[in-house]
Structure formats: C-alpha cells, structure tokens
Amino acid sequence: MADKPDHGEHSYRGSARLTGKAAIITGGDSGIGRAVAIAFAREGADVLISYLDEHDDARDTAEWVQKAGRRAVLVPGDLADRETCATVAETAAREFGHIDVLVNNAAYQMTHESIEEITDEEWTRTFDINIHAMFRLVKASVPHLRPGASIINTSSVNYDMPRPTLLPYATTKGAIANFTAGLAQLLGERDVRVNAVAPGPIWTPLIPSTMPPEQVAEFGKNTPLGRPGQPAELAPVYVLLASDEASYISGAIVPVTGMTAPEM
C-alpha cells in the first residue's frame, strides 16, 4: 500500500491496563488486528497472532509485540478449517497457560455490483471465516478462559447499515451482532464478557485489495470527519473492552464509525 495505515507503531502509549493477560487475536497480521496486537502488548498482554498466510506481515506484528517486552506466538492457518480454530485455542492455552481475551477479528469480503456475481463458494467462504470461525474459536477457547475473561468480536457499521455491494460480508456482520448479544447472555454466569466493535470506514489492506479504484479514492470521505479512520484509532476501544475497567460491559456493540452516513 502506498498510503500505509497507522497501527499505532509510533504513537500508542500503554499504561499497564492488561498486565498479566494472554490474548488471541485473529487476523492479527495487519490492519485492525495489528493495531490491537501492538496496543495489547504495550498494555502488558502476551499475544497469539492467528493469520492466514501473510508470514512477513505476521512476523512484523510479532516484532512490535516483542519490542514491548511481551511474548508473541504466531499460528498460521485458514480459519475456515475447524481444525485450525481448535489449534489456535489449544496453542494459546499451552503457550500461556490460560486465555483472558479472545479477539475475533479475521474477516473476508469482496465487492459485487449484482447478486449474479456472487458464487455459492464465495458466499460459503465468507460465512466460514466471518461467523462460523467465531463460533468454533469461542467453543474451543471457553474451557481455558479465566473468570473475568473478555471476548471481543469485530462487527461493522454494515451490521445495521448494509452496503448492497458487500452483501455476503454485510450479512455476516449482522449475524455477528446477534451472536455477540446471545453469547453475552450465555456466558455471563461464567463471568465471561462478550462485546463487539463496529468499525466504519477504516483504512486497512482489505480496502484496496477488495474494492474498485473509484471506491477506494472516495473511501471514508462521506463521514463528517471527511476521511477514513486508522487502525490505531480503534485499538483503544479493544483495550477498554479487554480490561478489567469494562467489568460491567457485556453484550454491547461499540461503534467507531466517524458517524458514517447510511449510504457509505
């Protein structure tokens, strides 16, 4: 990318809000996931970074975690495969001894102008990565979650303002909102909190790789702030929801949208 996203590499300052915690972050090699990994490490957490196959990007993220004095564990693999989901949770439990935070952030999207362009295979893959993997990761992680643990799902402004050209993606983001609300009720008695973050137009590698150039050029300009957000501008919300300061926040969907207009 010519215009590099800001992940907080040179700006985020930690204050020991996650000291002693161990976190899983899916899609942690770049974009929002990288920003969250950097912030978590600087707040005192060890981090497992789950990613598909961008090994160089994942190693770069791991280096930032290690520079903060925390452990970084890399687990490559396709989360559409249920065995990969199990491996992610089992590796975190083995390496850290417990899991305190699960950030379900990995996502897949493509842009289409008509429903005829959307293949069955793409529809299924979008659901496999964006929502089915969340269920499998939660189920595999629950036995290792300590009381007070936090699950944070990345939804989207598209959960209630769906963009038609992102139909499969937007549909899964609506499912994530309901998954979050139901799961928060299901796990409350175990003292596990479940929340979601709903980003608006955030400048990540996903944007130029999945949208036509004319949309990329206008990306985020319809917000009152007149620009897309940076991954670093989301990380503090994930830190809050992961921290003990959010001990009475569960079932929430936190918008970080730049007050995105519905036609975005």
C-alpha positions, -999 to +999 in steps of 0.1 A: +000+000+000+014+034-010-006+051+018+004+030+048-021+025+076-013+038+111-013+009+135+000+029+164+036+018+160+049+052+170+020+066+189+004+042+212+014+045+249+005+018+273-004+021+310-004-015+323-041-020+318-037-056+306-008-067+327-006-105+330-033-112+305-030-135+275-049-128+243-057-144+210-061-120+180-073-135+147-063-115+116-036-101+137-010-097+110-023-064+096-049-037+098-071-036+129-057-068+142-021-055+141-031-023+159-049-043+186-018-066+190+005-036+194-018-019+219-024-051+239+014-058+242+021-022+253-006-026+279+012-058+292-005-087+275+011-117+257-004-122+223-011-151+200-015-139+164-037-160+142-033-153+104-038-169+070-006-169+051+010-134+052+040-146+070+061-114+066+033-092+079+027-116+109+064-115+118+064-077+116+035-076+141+053-101+163+083-079+164+063-050+176+048-072+204+083-084+214+097-048+214+070-041+240+086-069+261+057-094+256+055-128+241+042-132+206+031-166+192+023-170+155-002-195+143-009-196+105-038-213+090-072-209+074-099-203+099-125-217+075-110-251+086-124-261+120-091-278+129-073-245+126-097-229+151-090-257+175-053-254+170-054-216+177-071-221+211-050-251+221-018-234+212-027-203+233-037-224+263-004-244+260+019-215+255+003-191+280-014-215+304-047-197+301-067-173+279-080-140+291-090-123+258-103-136+225-105-111+197-124-125+168-112-101+141-104-121+109-127-113+080-132-118+043-150-095+019-154-090-018-173-063-037-200-071-063-224-049-082-250-077-087-261-109-069-254-129-101-216-122-095-217-138-061-209-175-063-220-201-038-184-208-030-177-171-021-209-169+000-200-200+019-164-189+024-175-155+037-197-172+064-170-198+072-144-171+080-166-143+094-190-161+116-186-199+117-149-195+128-161-172+157-184-199+170-156-226+167-130-204+183-152-195+212-162-231+218-125-242+217-114-213+240-141-214+267-125-243+287-094-221+290-110-188+298-104-175+333-131-156+353-133-121+341-123-130+306-134-110+276-144-120+241-144-091+215-159-096+181-153-073+152-186-065+135-190-035+112-212-004+105-227-028+079-244-048+106-273-023+106-265-001+075-256-028+050-239-017+018-255-037-011-222-042-029-209-060+002-239-083+006-222-115+019-199-096+042-227-073+055-249-103+061-222-119+083-217-087+102-254-087+111-250-123+123-220-112+145-242-086+162-268-113+172-240-138+180-225-113+204-257-104+221-268-140+226-233-152+237-230-125+263-262-139+279-250-175+276-215-169+291-225-143+318-228-169+345-192-179+339-181-143+344-171-140+307-180-108+290-188-106+252-189-074+232-184-063+197-167-033+180-185-020+148-159-001+127-169+023+100-145+031+071-111+021+084-080+022+062-066-013+061-051-035+033-086-051+029-099-019+012-076-015-019-075-053-023-113-058-024-128-026-038-126-010-072-102+020-075-130+046-078-145+035-045-111+034-028-105+070-039-137+081-021-134+058+009-144+074+041-150+109+026-187+108+033-182+109+070-184+143+089-147+140+096-141+137+058-117+108+060-113+071+068-102+061+102-069+045+110-065+011+128-048+029+156-080+048+163-098+016+170-073-001+193-082+019+224-117+006+223-105-030+222-081-023+251-110-009+272-132-039+264-104-063+272-095-046+305-110-050+340-122-014+337-150-028+315-161-054+341-197-044+337-198-040+300-212-070+282-235-075+252-225-041+238-218-031+202-194-002+202-195+019+170-163+035+158-176+049+126-167+086+122-205+089+123-207+071+090-237+081+068-261+052+057-251+055+020-214+047+028 
